[in-house]
Amino acid sequence: MDRRRFVELGLAAGASLAVPTGNAFAIEEKPKQHTLPPLPYPYDALEPYIDTKTMEIHHTKHHQAYVDGLNRAEAELAKARASGDYTTVEYWSKKAAFNGGGHFLHSMFWEIMAPPSKGGGGKIPPRLEAALNDSFGSVEAFRAHFSAAAAAVEGSGWALLHLRPSDGRLIILQAENQHKLSPWGVIPIMGIDVWEHAYYLKYQNRRMDYIKAWWNVVNWEKVEDNYLRQVGR
């Protein structure tokens, strides 16, 4: 094969990857497809604290909508990069943040709960207990603070326990929806969803009753695992 033919074939191969638009050097993307993770327990496993119907709707409808929304937003952002037309980038970036936050936080939420028969609401493991005592003075103070933060979220959102790597402390924060008021430099290891879809069928507008009941299904072993993964065990 002569050099000219080699170059022609190389250019042809490159052209098969390039998107024929105004963005001459864009490479066609296939964004990763996010999927709904299965629950680690049956829908009725958290009864009587969280009812079966709420768990089913919450998982299959609300969480699925966040997964679908994230896939759509990332596909639209990939199209923008391929075409070079960024006129809608602000809109789809916000959609990616909102739905990405929903997907991440709900994936964590399912994992940090467990049926009481499987340890939910049980004893806090020693290393996590020590960290809570160090950061909040006592476990009781932590629970009171966390419950108050969850109850006081304006509208829809989350109360979240974060690790702050800069000083190794645990801190409690609120999130509006699932992406606003989120600070930089912290890592969530536990959270309670206080959107009304998380509790309204059973508790109606009694958010604090839901919060009090939720402590009975917290999977402290998983919360400690999330903590230890960040501090290097």
Buried (B, 14 or more C-beta within 10 A) or exposed (E): EEEEEEEEEEEEEEEEEBBEEEBEEBEEBEBEEBEBBEBBBEBBBBBEBBBBEBBBBBBEEBBBBBBBBBBBBBBBBBBBBBBEEEEEEEEBBEBBBBBBBBBBBBBBBBBBBBBBEBBBBBEBBEEBBEBBBEBBEEEEEBBEBBBEBBBEBEEBBBBBBBBBEEEEBBBBBBBBBBBEBBEEEBBBBBBBBBBBEBBBBBBEEEBEEBBBBBBBBBBBBBBBBBBBEBEEE
